[in-house]
Amino acid sequence: MRVPGFNAATVVEPLDWTFEPYVPGAKGVIKEPGDKQITAYLKGLKQLTADVQAKVPTVEADADPVDLMTAIDDLDPEIVAEMTEKMAAICADLCSGDPSKETILALPPRRRIMFYGWLQAEVMNPEAAPGAGNAQVTTLRSAVAG
C-alpha cells in the first residue's frame, strides 16, 4: 500500500475572497499568515474581547469574532464604530493587508461579520485533505466491523 505524499501547495484550499458586488473590484487571495501574524491576531481578539466585556459583561471570554461584533450592536454608536475599526484592523493585519482595513469596512456589516467568521475558521481550523498529494487514499476497514 502506498502512503499519500505530502504537498504543501495543495494541503489546504487557497484563501480566495471576494466582496463583489458589494465592493466593486475587491477580490484576491489572502497570503498564508505566519505564526507571528496568527499570534498578533489572537492577542488582538483577546484584547478586543476584554474591551467588549468591560462594556457588555455578558460576552464570554472565548467569544469568536461573530459573537464579539454581535455583542457590541447595543452599545453607543461611537463605541461601536471604534470596536468595528479595531476588528477590521486585526483581520486586515492577519491578511497581510489584502483585504485592507478600509476594504473590509466597505463591506456591508452583516457580510463583514460573516467574513470574520469565515476567516477565523479557515486560518485556525483548516480542513486539510488527507496527505493532499496525488496518491489515492485507501480507506481501511474498521476492526469493529469484523
N, C-alpha and C positions, 0 to 999 in steps of 0.2 A: 504494500500500500504506500502510495506517495503522499507525503505531508504537503499541504499547500505552502507555497513560498510566501514570503512577506514582501509587499510592495508598498512603500510609504506613500507613493503618489496616488494609490487607489484605495488605501485602507479606510478612508472616510471621504464622504462627498465634499466637494468644494463648498465654501461658504458663499454661494451666489445669493445676491439680494437685488431686489428692485422695488422702488417706491412708486413706479409709474402705475397708473396715470396720475396719481395724486401729487407727485413731484416730478414734472417732466425732465427727462434726461438723467434721473437719479437711479443708477443701477451699477453693479460691479461685482467684484469678488473680494471678500474680506481676506486679507493676508492672515495666514495662520498665526494666532497670537502666541507669543513666547511665555515662558514661565514668569518673567518679571511683569508682563502685562496682565497675566491672569492673577498674580498676587495683588497688583495695584487695583484691579477690578474688584476682587474680593474685599480688600481693605476699604475701597470706596463704597461698596454696598453696605459693609458693616457700619461705616460712619454715617451714611445716609439713613440707615435703619435706626441708629441711635438718635439722630436728629428728628426723625419722624416720631419715634417712640416718645421723645420728650414732649411732643405736641399732641400725639394721639396714642395714649397709653395702651390701647387695645391691640396695637401692632405686635406681632410675635417677633422674638429676637432673630429667628431664622426665616423671616419673610423673604419671598422671592421678589424680583423686580415688579412683577404684575401686582402682587399684593401691596407693595410699597406705594406704587402710583395710584392704586385704587383707594388706599387709606387716606391719602392727602387731599382727595377731592373735596372733603368737607371743611378744609382749612381756609383761612383768609386768602384771598386771591394773590396777594403779594408773596405769601409763603409758598403757595402752590407753584407760582412762577419760578421762585428760587429753587425749589426742590426739583422741578421739571428740568431746569437748566443743568443742575448738578447731575441728574440721572443721564441726561443726554451726553454730557461731557465724559462721564465714567464709561459709557458704552462706546463713544467715539474713540476714546483712548484705547480700549480693548481692540477696536477695529483698525488701529493704526491710522485713524483719521479718514477712513473711507468705508462707510459714510462719515462725514464730518458732523460735528455737533449741530451746526446750522441746518444741514440737510436732514438730520434726524428730527429736529424741531419743526421742520417744514411739513413733516408727515402729520396727517390728522391724528388727534390724540388716541382714539381707540386703536388705530392701526399701529401707532408708535408703541403703545403698550404691548401689543401682540408681537412686534419686532423685538422688544426687550425679552419677552418670554422665549421666543424662537432662538435668539442669540445665546441666551444662557443655556438653553437645552443643547444646542449644537456644540458649544465650546466646552461645557462642563460635563456633558453626558453624551458624547457622540456615539451613534450606533455603528460600530465597525463591522465590516463584513469579515467572516472567518478567514484569516490569512490575507485577504484582499489581493491575492495573486491570481494567476490564471488557471491553477490546478483545480480539478473537480474535487469538491468536498464530499467525502463518503460519510453517510450517516451510520453510526454504529447502533446495533440493536441493543436495547436495554436489557440488562441482566434480569430484571424483574419480569420482562415479557416472556421469558422461558425459552 
